[in-house]
Amino acid sequence: MVTHSVAADPAETTTAPAPRSGRDRGRLAAPMVTCLLVAAMAQLPVLRPGWFYFADDSANQILPMWYHLGHQIRDGVWPPVLDPDLLMGGNLAAETLFGVWNPANALVWVGVSFAADLGVAGIVVRTVALALIGLGCYLVCREYGAGRWPASAVATALPLTGSLLYYDAAKWPAALLAFLWVPYVWVAARRMLRGRTNAVWVFLLGFLAVTAGNPYGLLGVVVVLGALLVEAGLQRHWSAARRLLLVSVAIGTVVPLVYLPLVRTTHMTWRTPGGVSNSGDLTPHLGDLLQLSMPTYVPDIPEVGVPAVYFCWFAVPLAFWCDWSVLRRRWRELSGVFAVAAVYLLVAIGPSEVWMFRWPLRVVHYGYLAAAVLLAVVLTAGLRLDRWRVRAAGTTLFLLLTVYFTTARLPEPATLRRAGFIVLVIGFLIAAAVLAYRKRGTGRMVAVLQIGTMLTFCAQAVWFIGGGTELHYFFPSSPKEMRENYAGRYEGRVLQIADTALNGDESPDGPREVWRDMAVGNAFLPSGVDSVGSYTGLGFNEFTDVLCMRYEGSSCPEAYGALWRPPQGAQAPLADLLLLDTVVVQHKLIAQPAVPEGWHVADRTERVSVLRRDEPASATDGHLSWNSPNIRPNTDVSVSNTREVVDVERTTGEPGRLVFAKLAWPGYTATFNGAEVPIRAGPAGLLEVVLPAGQDGSGQLELTWSPPSMRLGLAAAACGALLAAGVGLQQIRARRRDGIASGAPR
């Protein structure tokens, strides 16, 4: 039987697309359509109940902190490496999550800080990020010779993949911003191999990817650059490979700036120093990944109720009609793509935790990026219409098997109805795509694929969005409403003794009102409440040992008693050492909290009792909370978040101690009258300065903090920038001297 196919445009079958005339509308139309479709579909979750973009970590950690950091930048603080008032959640340099060295992140924070509604700001950020991811995928596909419209078809589908949409976009937008840079690094680095992009641009994009602060983004850069080196080596483009290797080293020099503070701080925190473990948390199985084209398949992963491993509805059903020989013919050119896909397949089904990397589900969409490139290349080669009965039978059998496995995973009538309906839709769409290709070619086929992507995503939105396992806290997304609620109620420095997990025992409407008295994680930040509780991925061992405080700021009943006792090594109660003015106690933990001397009950609701100090804990804006009797502080000024100056008078020359209401993070230095003095982690992990024996009289104590190894990190990054600039300069000189044949690697 004769193979029937439509001839592809020669320019779309080469390694890189050739320039087109200005009359070629597809040059701009295809990427614009991709971005617009992705942006439009990103709004569908907003139409469903459940606060899709304002739930879980997005609501109680990321967006409030972005709002807070935006205001800090507007006040002239950059990079915002430390906020001592947030205690455990204040070491932003060591947290790495927020990417404090990334200028693009800073623009996001500033934009969010102007928002009247954090939920709306979150929608805007997600929409732009998803559209840019779609564009980045499109550019990678085009770089490997895929046609414009086939590239658009897969690039539209990638941002809607399960792991990316339901996790990074919905819950962990910081990870979303990290993934955003990976396809652009890929495009720039491969263009550099072909002599089309200067090394400086590769370095800048790599810098943005690494400083985004998410280790999965860093891993993505490492895998992509390593795969491209393999690709260049297999094609024997040795000079280009050497240049890329040098630029890769330059990008690697940025890593110490971002991650050394974490490494140098780990010993004081909850973070494990390393190792490998396999608890199975958020770890897909190989059988799950085989269902990547089933929009209703929920993987066999505990606490996952969404199609988390979904990739693209037409990837497998249409595979029976594709001409896969193009991959065999071009395997050297595509070897980098194969390498990326293989690495991420192994990572996705590997152990659940390896050093700082945990939950392999978080890397699935990195592998799908490579799969999208291969799929776009295959679609560009055209469909095969010979032996159509066998191909149709293969598609049908696959769809029937997906119904079986989907229903076997969740044997419920609703699951069967959804699977049966969506398979009928997919079967009809595949038939329509094949017929469209047969009659009108690739363009009409791609139109059917795009329509199918929209239809299947609409079905997912109806069935899954709003019904997942994400946590909802129901506090307002309006900073103004939060400020109005707490105005005049929680004054001064506030500590909350509460366990938000207990709120689930209330009536169905109860949790929606809990925010009026309690907040979780970073939710207090937009309200103007100076809360010492915050969301942290690090913790601080000595502090949590005393207050049993968890990552999201929840505590236990024993913490209340600990407030009124001096911790080990202290001579004042912990409440005084923390300079607390207000303590909020949840009744479900302590129904009738005892009121210590010097405090009174300022407010009592059905949920909490609010205790307030009779007199403010401190009359200054500094953090000094206790000092030895032979030391008398005159002034205490917090010059900035990283510098504090205390003027003291020593009545005797004996040694003395000063305790500050800030945690003793590594990176602090203290000088007294210009001479360095010892510092250490004092009571409950609070910062303690020891003044050695000396003369009496007045003196000035200066506290400064910088991220551990910051000078080393800055120096390394500067060397990397110089190295990249040198490679870029060498490229320019070589081009002037020898010239570059269009598209030929050097």
C-alpha positions in Angstrom: 0.0 0.0 0.0 1.3 3.4 -0.9 2.1 5.9 1.9 0.0 9.0 1.6 1.4 12.2 3.1 1.5 15.9 2.3 5.0 17.2 1.5 6.4 19.3 4.2 7.9 22.7 3.5 11.6 22.1 3.1 12.4 24.9 5.5 10.4 23.1 8.2 12.4 19.9 7.9 15.8 21.2 8.4 17.6 21.5 11.7 16.7 25.2 12.1 14.1 27.2 10.3 15.3 29.4 7.5 14.3 33.1 7.4 11.0 33.8 5.7 9.7 36.8 3.9 7.7 39.5 5.6 4.6 38.2 3.9 4.8 34.9 5.9 2.1 35.6 8.5 2.8 32.4 10.3 6.1 33.8 11.6 4.2 35.9 14.1 0.8 34.4 14.0 1.8 30.9 15.4 3.6 32.2 18.5 0.9 34.8 19.1 -1.9 32.2 18.8 0.0 30.0 21.2 0.3 32.7 23.8 -3.3 33.9 23.4 -4.7 30.4 23.7 -2.7 29.6 26.8 -3.6 32.9 28.4 -7.3 32.3 27.7 -7.3 28.8 29.0 -5.4 29.9 32.1 -8.6 31.8 33.1 -10.8 28.7 33.1 -9.8 27.7 36.6 -11.0 31.1 37.9 -14.5 30.3 36.7 -14.6 27.2 39.0 -15.1 27.2 42.7 -12.2 26.6 45.1 -9.9 29.6 44.7 -7.6 27.6 42.4 -4.9 30.2 42.2 -5.3 31.3 45.9 -5.0 28.1 47.9 -2.5 26.1 49.7 1.1 27.4 49.7 0.2 30.1 47.2 -2.2 31.7 49.6 -0.4 31.2 52.9 3.2 31.5 51.8 4.0 32.9 48.3 1.6 35.7 47.5 1.7 37.4 50.9 5.5 37.2 50.9 5.6 38.6 47.4 3.4 41.5 48.6 5.7 42.1 51.5 8.9 41.9 49.5 7.4 44.3 46.9 6.9 46.9 49.6 10.4 46.4 50.9 11.8 47.0 47.4 9.7 50.1 47.1 11.3 51.2 50.4 14.7 50.8 48.9 15.6 47.4 50.3 17.2 45.1 47.6 18.2 42.4 47.8 15.8 41.6 50.7 18.0 38.9 52.2 16.8 39.1 55.8 13.7 40.1 57.7 14.5 39.5 61.4 11.0 40.3 62.6 9.7 37.1 60.9 12.1 35.0 62.9 12.1 31.5 61.4 10.7 32.6 58.1 12.9 35.7 57.8 16.1 34.2 56.5 15.2 34.8 52.9 18.7 34.2 51.5 18.8 30.7 53.1 15.3 29.9 52.1 16.4 30.4 48.4 12.7 29.9 47.4 12.0 33.5 46.7 15.1 34.1 44.5 16.2 37.3 46.2 19.0 37.9 43.7 16.7 37.6 40.6 15.7 41.0 39.1 12.7 39.5 37.3 11.4 38.2 40.6 11.8 41.7 42.0 9.6 43.1 39.2 6.9 40.5 40.1 7.0 41.5 43.8 6.7 45.1 43.0 3.8 44.5 40.7 2.0 42.4 43.4 2.6 45.0 46.0 0.5 47.5 44.1 -2.4 45.0 43.8 -5.6 45.7 45.7 -6.4 41.9 45.5 -3.7 39.3 45.9 -5.9 36.7 44.2 -6.1 38.8 41.1 -2.4 39.5 41.2 -1.8 35.8 41.4 -4.0 35.2 38.3 -2.0 37.8 36.3 1.3 36.4 37.3 0.2 32.8 36.5 -1.3 33.9 33.2 1.8 35.7 32.0 4.1 32.9 33.2 2.1 30.1 31.5 2.0 32.1 28.3 5.7 32.6 28.4 6.3 28.9 29.0 4.1 28.2 26.0 6.2 30.6 23.9 9.4 29.1 25.3 8.3 25.6 24.3 7.4 26.9 20.8 10.9 28.4 20.4 12.6 25.1 21.4 10.5 23.2 19.0 11.3 25.6 16.2 15.0 25.4 17.1 14.9 21.7 16.3 13.2 22.2 13.0 9.6 21.7 13.8 7.0 23.6 11.7 5.4 26.6 13.1 1.9 25.2 13.5 2.9 21.8 14.8 5.2 23.6 17.3 2.2 25.8 18.3 0.0 22.7 18.9 2.3 21.1 21.4 3.4 24.4 22.9 -0.2 25.2 23.7 -0.6 21.9 25.4 2.5 22.0 27.6 1.5 24.7 30.1 -1.7 22.7 30.8 0.1 19.5 31.8 -1.0 18.1 35.1 2.1 18.6 37.2 2.7 22.1 35.9 -0.9 23.4 36.2 -2.2 21.7 39.3 1.0 22.0 41.3 3.4 24.7 40.2 0.8 27.1 38.9 -1.8 26.5 41.5 0.2 25.8 44.7 3.9 26.7 44.1 4.1 29.7 41.8 7.8 30.2 42.7 8.5 26.9 41.1 6.5 28.1 38.1 8.8 31.1 37.7 11.8 28.9 37.9 10.6 26.5 35.1 9.8 29.5 32.9 13.5 30.2 32.2 14.5 26.6 31.3 13.2 26.6 27.7 14.8 30.0 27.0 18.1 28.7 28.3 17.7 25.7 26.0 17.0 27.8 22.9 19.8 30.3 23.5 22.3 27.6 24.3 21.5 25.6 21.2 21.5 28.7 19.0 24.9 29.4 20.5 26.1 26.0 19.3 25.0 27.0 15.8 26.8 30.4 16.1 23.6 32.3 16.1 23.5 33.6 19.7 26.2 35.3 21.8 27.4 33.6 25.0 26.5 36.6 27.0 22.8 36.0 26.4 23.1 32.4 27.4 24.8 33.4 30.6 22.1 36.1 31.4 19.3 33.6 30.9 21.2 31.0 32.9 21.7 33.6 35.6 17.9 34.2 35.8 17.2 30.5 35.9 19.6 29.8 38.7 18.8 32.9 40.8 15.1 32.1 40.6 15.9 30.1 43.7 14.2 26.9 43.0 16.5 23.9 42.8 14.4 22.2 40.2 15.0 25.2 37.9 18.8 24.7 38.6 18.5 21.0 37.8 16.7 21.9 34.6 19.6 24.1 33.5 22.2 21.5 34.3 20.3 18.7 32.4 19.7 20.9 29.4 23.3 22.1 29.1 24.6 18.6 29.7 22.3 17.3 27.0 23.4 19.9 24.5 27.1 19.0 25.2 26.2 15.4 24.4 24.4 16.6 21.2 27.4 18.7 20.1 29.8 15.9 20.8 27.9 13.3 18.8 27.9 15.7 15.9 31.6 16.4 16.4 31.1 20.1 16.8 34.0 20.3 19.2 34.8 24.1 19.1 31.1 24.9 19.7 31.0 22.3 22.6 34.1 23.9 24.2 32.4 27.3 24.1 29.2 26.0 25.6 31.2 24.2 28.3 32.8 27.4 29.3 29.5 29.2 29.4 28.1 26.3 31.5 30.9 26.8 33.9 30.1 30.5 34.0 26.5 29.8 34.8 27.6 27.4 37.5 29.6 30.1 39.2 26.2 31.7 40.2 25.2 28.7 42.2 27.3 29.6 45.4 25.6 33.0 45.6 22.2 31.4 45.7 22.7 28.1 47.6 25.7 28.6 49.9 23.6 30.4 52.5 21.3 27.4 52.6 24.2 25.0 52.9 25.9 27.0 55.6 22.7 27.3 57.6 21.3 23.8 57.4 22.9 22.6 60.6 20.6 24.9 62.6 17.4 24.0 60.8 15.1 21.2 60.0 16.6 20.7 56.6 18.2 17.3 56.2 21.9 17.5 55.2 21.5 15.0 52.3 20.9 11.4 51.6 18.4 9.4 49.7 15.0 8.1 50.9 11.9 6.8 49.2 8.6 7.4 51.1 6.6 7.4 47.9 5.3 10.9 48.4 4.3 12.5 45.1 6.2 9.8 43.2 4.5 8.6 39.9 4.9 5.1 38.7 5.9 4.1 35.2 2.4 2.8 34.6 1.0 6.3 35.5 3.2 8.0 32.9 1.9 5.6 30.3 -1.5 7.3 30.7 -0.1 10.8 29.8 -2.7 11.3 27.1 -5.8 10.5 29.3 -7.3 13.8 30.6 -9.2 12.0 33.4 -6.6 9.6 34.7 -5.7 10.2 38.3 -2.4 8.5 39.2 -1.9 6.0 42.0 -0.3 8.5 44.3 -1.6 9.2 47.8 -3.4 12.5 48.3 -3.5 13.2 44.6 -7.0 13.7 43.2 -6.2 15.4 39.9 -4.8 14.2 36.5 -1.3 15.1 37.8 0.6 13.1 35.1 -1.4 14.3 32.1 0.5 15.7 29.2 -1.4 16.0 25.9 -4.6 14.4 24.7 -3.3 13.6 21.2 0.3 12.5 22.0 -0.3 8.8 22.1 -3.6 8.4 20.1 -2.1 10.2 17.2 1.2 8.4 17.5 -0.1 5.5 15.6 -0.4 7.8 12.5 2.9 9.5 12.8 6.0 8.9 10.8 8.5 8.1 13.5 11.3 7.4 11.0 12.2 11.1 11.2 13.6 10.6 14.7 15.8 7.8 13.5 17.1 9.8 10.6 17.9 12.8 12.8 18.9 11.1 16.0 22.2 12.9 16.2 20.6 16.3 15.9 17.9 15.3 18.4 20.2 13.5 20.8 20.0 16.3 23.3 16.2 16.1 23.4 16.4 12.4 23.9 18.9 12.9 26.7 16.7 15.4 28.5 13.7 13.1 28.2 15.6 10.1 29.5 17.1 11.9 32.5 13.7 13.2 33.6 12.0 9.9 33.1 14.6 8.3 35.5 14.2 11.2 38.0 10.4 11.0 37.9 10.2 7.3 38.8 13.2 7.5 41.1 13.4 7.9 44.9 11.0 10.4 46.5 13.9 12.4 48.1 17.5 12.9 46.9 19.3 15.7 48.9 17.3 18.9 48.4 15.1 17.4 45.7 11.9 15.7 46.8 8.6 14.8 45.3 9.5 13.6 41.8 6.1 14.7 40.4 7.5 18.2 40.4 9.9 17.3 37.5 7.4 15.5 35.2 6.7 18.6 33.1 10.5 19.1 32.6 10.5 15.8 30.8 7.3 16.7 29.0 9.1 19.7 27.5 11.5 17.3 25.8 8.6 15.1 24.8 6.8 18.1 23.3 9.8 18.9 21.1 10.0 15.3 19.7 6.2 15.3 19.1 6.4 18.6 17.2 9.2 17.3 15.0 7.3 14.1 14.3 4.1 16.1 13.5 6.1 18.3 11.1 7.1 15.2 9.1 3.4 14.6 8.4 1.0 11.7 9.1 1.1 8.3 7.5 -2.2 7.2 6.0 -1.2 3.7 4.7 -2.6 0.7 6.6 -5.2 3.0 8.0 -7.2 0.1 9.5 -4.3 -1.1 11.6 -3.5 2.5 12.7 -7.2 3.1 13.6 -7.3 -0.2 15.5 -4.2 0.8 17.4 -5.7 4.2 18.4 -9.0 2.5 19.4 -7.2 -0.2 21.5 -5.2 2.4 23.3 -8.3 4.5 24.1 -10.1 1.4 25.4 -7.2 0.5 27.6 -7.0 4.0 29.0 -10.7 3.7 30.0 -9.9 0.4 31.7 -6.9 1.7 33.6 -8.6 4.9 34.6 -11.6 3.1 35.9 -9.5 0.4 37.6 -7.6 3.1 39.4 -10.9 4.7 40.8 -13.7 2.1 40.2 -16.6 4.5 40.5 -19.5 5.2 38.2 -18.5 8.9 37.8 -15.0 7.8 36.7 -16.4 5.5 34.1 -18.7 8.1 32.7 -16.0 10.7 32.5 -13.5 8.3 30.9 -16.1 7.0 28.4 -17.1 10.5 27.4 -13.6 11.9 27.0 -12.5 8.9 25.0 -15.4 9.3 22.6 -14.4 13.0 22.2 -10.7 12.1 21.7 -11.6 9.4 19.2 -13.7 11.8 17.2 -11.0 14.5 17.3 -8.3 12.0 16.1 -10.5 11.0 13.2 -11.2 14.6 12.4 -7.4 15.4 12.6 -6.5 12.6 10.2 -9.2 13.6 7.8 -8.2 17.2 7.9 -4.6 16.3 7.2 -5.6 14.0 4.3 -7.7 16.7 2.7 -6.1 20.0 3.6 -2.7 19.2 5.1 -0.9 20.1 8.4 -2.5 23.5 9.0 -6.1 22.1 9.2 -4.9 19.2 11.3 -3.3 21.5 13.8 -6.5 23.5 14.0 -8.3 20.3 15.1 -5.5 19.6 17.6 -5.9 23.1 19.1 -9.6 22.8 19.4 -9.2 19.4 21.0 -6.8 20.9 23.6 -9.4 23.5 24.5 -12.2 21.0 24.7 -10.3 18.5 26.9 -9.1 21.2 29.2 -12.6 22.5 29.6 -13.6 19.0 30.6 -10.8 18.9 33.1 -11.8 22.3 34.5 -15.4 21.1 35.1 -14.4 17.7 36.6 -11.3 18.4 38.6 -10.6 22.1 39.4 -12.1 23.0 42.7 -12.3 19.3 43.8 -8.6 18.6 44.4 -6.7 18.1 47.6 -5.4 21.6 47.9 -5.8 23.4 51.3 -8.1 26.4 51.5 -7.8 28.9 54.2 -10.6 31.2 53.1 -9.0 34.5 54.3 -9.6 37.5 52.1 -7.3 38.1 49.2 -7.7 41.9 49.8 -4.9 43.4 52.0 -7.3 46.3 52.8 -9.9 43.9 54.2 -7.2 42.1 56.3 -5.9 45.5 57.6 -9.4 46.7 58.6 -10.2 43.4 60.4 -7.1 43.6 62.6 -6.7 47.3 63.0 -6.5 48.2 66.7 -6.9 44.6 67.8 -3.4 43.0 67.5 -1.0 45.7 68.5 2.8 45.6 68.7 4.7 42.4 68.3 2.2 39.5 68.1 2.6 35.7 68.7 -0.2 33.3 67.9 -0.7 30.1 69.9 -2.9 28.2 67.6 -3.2 25.1 65.5 -5.0 25.8 62.3 -5.6 22.1 61.7 -8.1 22.1 64.5 -10.4 24.5 62.6 -11.7 21.6 60.5 -13.8 20.5 63.5 -16.0 23.5 63.2 -19.3 23.9 61.4 -19.2 24.0 57.6 -19.2 27.8 57.6 -16.7 28.0 60.5 -13.4 27.8 58.7 -14.5 30.6 56.4 -14.6 32.9 59.5 -11.5 31.7 61.3 -9.3 34.3 59.6 -11.1 37.1 61.6 -9.1 35.9 64.6 -6.3 33.8 63.3 -4.0 33.6 60.3 -1.7 30.9 59.0 1.7 31.1 57.5 2.5 34.5 56.0 -1.1 35.6 55.9 -0.5 38.3 58.5 2.0 40.1 56.2 -0.6 42.0 54.2 -2.6 42.9 57.3 0.0 45.1 58.9 0.2 42.8 62.0 3.8 42.4 63.2 3.6 38.7 63.8 6.6 36.6 64.7 5.0 33.5 63.2 5.6 32.9 59.5 5.8 30.2 56.9 9.2 28.6 56.8 10.9 25.8 54.8 13.9 25.9 57.2 12.8 26.2 60.8 15.2 26.9 63.6 15.8 23.9 65.9 16.4 25.7 69.2 13.5 28.0 68.7 11.0 25.3 67.8 12.2 23.1 70.6 10.9 25.7 73.0 7.7 26.8 71.2 6.9 23.6 69.2 6.2 25.8 66.3 5.6 24.2 62.9 6.5 25.3 59.4 3.2 27.3 58.9 3.3 29.0 62.3 1.0 26.6 64.2 2.0 25.7 67.7 0.9 23.5 70.6 -0.6 24.1 74.1 2.7 23.7 75.8 4.0 26.8 74.0 1.8 29.0 76.1 3.4 28.0 79.3 6.9 28.3 77.8 6.2 32.0 77.1 6.1 32.8 80.8 9.2 30.9 81.9 12.8 31.8 81.3 14.2 29.4 78.7 17.4 27.6 79.5 20.3 30.1 80.0 18.0 33.1 80.4 17.0 35.3 83.3 13.8 36.7 81.8 10.6 35.0 80.5 10.6 34.1 76.8 7.7 36.6 76.1 10.0 39.4 77.3 13.0 38.1 75.3 10.8 38.1 72.2 9.5 41.7 73.0 5.9 40.4 72.7 3.1 42.9 73.1 0.1 40.7 72.1 -0.5 36.9 72.5 -3.4 35.3 70.7 -4.5 32.0 72.2 -6.9 29.6 70.4 -9.6 28.3 72.7 -9.4 24.8 71.1 -5.8 24.6 72.5 -6.4 26.4 75.8 -9.9 27.2 76.8 -9.1 29.6 79.6 -5.5 30.9 79.3 -4.0 32.1 82.6 -3.1 35.8 82.5 0.4 36.5 83.8 1.3 39.6 85.8 1.7 42.7 83.6 -0.8 41.4 81.0 -4.5 41.6 80.6 -7.2 40.1 78.4 -7.8 42.8 75.7 -10.4 40.8 73.7 -12.2 37.5 73.8 -14.1 35.9 71.0 -15.6 32.5 70.5 -12.3 31.4 69.0 -9.5 33.2 70.7 -8.4 35.1 73.8 -6.2 38.1 73.1 -3.7 39.0 75.8 -2.0 42.4 75.8 0.9 43.7 77.8 0.0 46.5 80.1 3.0 48.6 78.9 4.8 48.3 75.5 7.7 45.8 75.6 10.1 48.3 74.0 10.1 52.0 73.4 12.6 51.8 70.5 12.5 50.2 67.1 15.5 48.0 68.0 15.5 44.3 69.0 17.5 44.5 72.3 15.3 42.6 74.8 17.6 41.8 77.8 21.0 42.9 79.0 23.2 42.2 82.0 22.7 44.4 85.0 26.1 46.1 84.4 25.1 47.2 81.0 22.7 50.1 80.5 21.4 50.7 76.9 20.9 54.4 76.0 19.7 54.0 72.4 18.8 51.0 70.2 18.2 51.7 66.5 17.5 49.2 63.7 19.2 51.0 60.8 18.0 48.3 58.4 17.0 44.7 58.5 20.7 43.7 58.5 22.2 46.4 60.7 21.4 47.5 64.3 23.3 50.0 66.5 23.1 50.1 70.3 24.7 52.7 72.4 25.4 51.3 75.9 27.0 52.3 79.1 28.9 49.8 81.1 28.8 50.5 84.9 31.6 48.0 85.6 34.3 46.4 83.5 32.9 42.9 84.1 31.8 40.8 81.1 28.2 41.3 80.0 25.6 39.8 77.8 22.9 41.3 75.5 20.0 39.2 74.1 18.1 40.4 71.0 14.6 39.4 69.8 16.0 37.9 66.6 17.3 34.5 65.7 21.0 33.8 65.6 21.3 33.0 62.0 24.8 32.3 60.7 26.1 35.5 59.1 26.0 37.9 62.1 29.0 39.9 63.2 29.2 42.2 66.2 31.7 44.9 67.0 32.0 47.0 70.2 33.8 50.3 69.7 35.2 48.8 66.5 36.5 45.6 68.0 34.8 42.3 67.1 33.0 40.6 70.0 31.6 37.1 70.3 28.1 36.2 69.3 26.2 33.0 69.7 22.8 31.4 69.8 21.5 32.2 73.2 18.2 31.3 74.9 15.7 29.6 72.6 18.1 30.3 69.7 17.9 34.1 70.1 20.9 36.2 69.2 23.2 36.8 72.1 26.2 39.1 72.2 29.0 38.7 74.8 30.9 41.8 75.8 34.3 40.6 77.3 35.8 42.2 80.4 37.1 45.7 79.8 36.9 49.2 80.9 33.6 50.7 82.0 32.0 53.7 80.3 30.0 54.3 77.2 30.4 52.4 73.9 28.7 51.5 70.7 27.7 48.0 69.8 27.0 47.4 66.1 25.3 44.3 64.7 25.5 43.5 61.0 24.4 40.5 59.0 25.1 39.2 55.6 24.3 35.8 54.0 27.1 33.3 54.8 29.7 33.3 52.0 28.1 36.2 50.2 31.4 37.7 49.2 32.5 34.4 47.8 29.2 34.1 45.9 29.4 37.6 44.5 33.1 37.1 43.5 32.3 33.8 41.8 29.3 35.2 39.9 31.5 38.2 38.8 34.1 35.8 37.5 31.4 33.8 35.7 30.2 37.0 34.1 33.7 37.8 32.9 34.2 34.3 31.6 30.9 34.5 29.6 31.9 38.0 28.3 35.3 36.6 27.2 33.6 33.7 25.3 31.2 36.2 23.8 34.0 38.5 22.7 35.8 35.5 21.2 32.7 34.7 19.2 32.5 38.2 17.8 36.2 38.2 16.8 35.8 34.8 15.2 32.8 35.9 13.2 34.6 39.0 12.0 37.7 37.0 11.1 36.2 33.9 9.4 32.6 34.6 8.9 29.9 32.1 9.7 28.0 30.0 7.3 24.3 30.4 7.9 23.1 27.7 10.4 26.5 25.9 10.4 27.8 24.9 13.8 31.3 26.1 14.7 
